[in-house]
Amino acid sequence: MMTTRLEIGLLLAFAGALLWAVFGPAVPQHAHYHDFADARVWLGVPCALDVLSNLPFAVGGLWGLATLQRLQPGAKAGGQQHLAALFFIGLVLTALCSGFYHLHPDNAGLVIDRLGMVVAFAGLLAVAVADRVSARAGVLTAATVLLLGPLSIWAWAASGNLLSWVVLQAGGVLLMLTLA
């Protein structure tokens, strides 16, 4: 199968983002990042509103997975149902990991929080790319985010430089806007 112009453009965008993430200026995590939002205890749950605000992610993820299960086999378009399932699993993981982080906000918990988000990012971006570029490009996008997302989190945890995580998030938003 021949590589299309859109696939080449996507590869070039990924290469540019990777170069920026590796060679761009250092971005420190805000010194008071963990001092935000709700610090109240409710029904024994610390930072209750922050922890409980993750419930809609879990509900949305479980609803999406249940909906995918009810689809007729012929209604499932190509391989996109797997990419959609990745997104919905990511929403559930985001709820669990973010809830864990918000119980006691610190850098170790933030690593866990961001790892859950990577799965949701990978699925969301992959579905969009599969729809607008190609199924092959969607799978490549999922694999790239699932590989580079945890590496960007590790880079931040090891060095304090948040740039690669910022590039992943901002690049994903720019990709979604471009595809829209």
N, C-alpha and C positions, 0 to 999 in steps of 0.2 A: 504494500500500500504506500502510495506516495505522500510525502509530507506537504500539507497545504500551506498557503501564505499565512493563514490565521495561526496555524500551529507553529510556524517559524516565528511569527510575531510574539506569540506566547513564550516560546523558548528564549527569545531575546529579552523580553521583559523579565523573565525569571533570572536570567544571567545578570542583567543590570541591577536587579534588586539584591542579588547575592553579592555582587561587587560592592554595592553601597553598604550592605550590612557588615561586610568584612573590613572595608577600608574607609568608611565614613567616620565622622567625628564621634567621640564617646558621648553617650547620653547617660547620666547617672539617674538612678532611681531617686525620686523625691525623698528627702530625709524624713519627712513626716507622713509618708504614704500610709502607714498602718494606723494613724491617729484619726481616721475619718469616720463619719457616719455614726451609727447607733452603738452605744456602749452599754445600754441598759440590759438587765436580766429580766426575762419574762418566763414564767413557769419553769424556772431552773435553767433556761437556755441563755447563755451569755451572748451578747451582741444580737439579741433575738430578731430584730427586724432585718438585719443583714443576713442572718442565717435563713430565716423563713422566706425572705425575698427570692430564694432560689427554688422554691416549690413550683412556680410557673414553668421553669425550665424542665423540671422533671415531668410535670404533667404534659407539656408540649411534646417532649421526647417520647414518652410512653404512648400518647395519643397517635403520634406519627408512626411509630412502630406497629401499633395495632391496625392502623389504616393500611399500611403496606401489606400486612398479613391478609387483609380482607380482599385485596385486589385479585381479580381473575388473572390467571397466568398470561393470557393473551393481552391483557391491559397493561402489563409491565413493559415499558419502553426500553428496549435494548438492555444495557447494563446499568441504567440510571437508578433502578430500584435499590441496587447495592450501595450506590453513592448516597442516595436519600437515607437509607438505613444507617450509614455511617454518620450522617448529620444528626439523625434522631438519637442515636447512641451517644453522640457527642453532647447533645443537650442534657441527657440523663447524667453523663459524667460531669458536665459542667455544674449541674445542681449539686451532686455529691461532693465534688472537689472544692467548689466555692463554699459550700456549707461548712466543710471541714476547715477551710482557711478562716472563715469568719468566726468560728467558735473561739479561736485564739489567733488573731492576726499577727503574723511574723513572716520573715523571709522564707523559712522552710515551708510554711503553709502556702505561701504565695507560689512557690514552685509547683506544688500539687494543684493549686487552683488553675494556674496557667496550662498545666499539662492536660487537664480536662477540656479546657477551651480549644486546644489544638485540634482535638478530634472533631469538634463541631465546625471549626474553621475549615478543616480539610474537606468535610462532607459538603458544606455549603458552597465553597468555591468550586469543588469538583462538579457538583450538579450544574452550576451556572456555566462552567466551561464546557461540560458535555453537551449542554443544550445549545450553546452559541458557537462552539468551535468544532468539537468532535468527541465521540465517546472515548477514543484513545487519549485525547488531550485531558479529558476529565479524570481518567484513571491516573495519568501522569501527575496531574495537579494534586490529587489526593495523596499519592505516594510522596511527592515532593514536600508537601506541608507536613505530613506525618513524620518525615525524616528530619527536615530542617526546623520544624517547630520545637521539638524537644532539644535540639542542638542550640537553638537560640536561647532557650530557658537555661540550659546548662551554662552557656557563655555568660549570661547575666549573673547567675549564682556564683560562678567562679571568679569573675572579674569586676562585677558591679556595673558593667557597661550594658545598658538596656537597648542599645541601638538595633541589634538584630531582631529583638522582639517587636520594637517599634516598626521596623521595616516590614516584618511579617504582617502585622495588623494593618498598617497604613497601605501597604502594597495590596493586601486583600481587599480593602475598601476601594482602592483605585481600580482594581481589576473588576470588581462588581459594578462600579459606576461605568466603566468603559464598556462592559458587556451589556449593560442595560440600554 
